[in-house]
Amino acid sequence: MKIGVPSSKLKTESFEIAADEGEAIAIAVGYYLATGKVGKAYMDSNGLANALEPLTSLCLPYRIPVELIIAKRTDKPWHAVMGERTEEILKMINYEDKASIK
């Protein structure tokens, strides 16, 4: 299962569309629980903040794997704050090994 939020940097990727990043995580978790297969959640780096709650309150404590595909965005001021700190945030929550940053 590949699900995420549309991104101009990920436009070559094919995935189902979610309303927001938290929903993408939740659907990937449900997919894992139903099938035992790891889902992939696609998002821009500025959407990582929306994914933090389900990652830290569901995925990490219950050891539910979700692979993150994150488009690192720093091209606009509204993307730069999160884009410049994406790796740092993932490291802080011990999720850096489960993410691919493009």
Summary of the structure (lengths in Angstrom):
residues: 102
radius of gyration: 12.5
end to end distance: 19.1
largest distance: 39.8
contacts: 329
relative contact order: 0.19
helix: 49%
strand: 20%
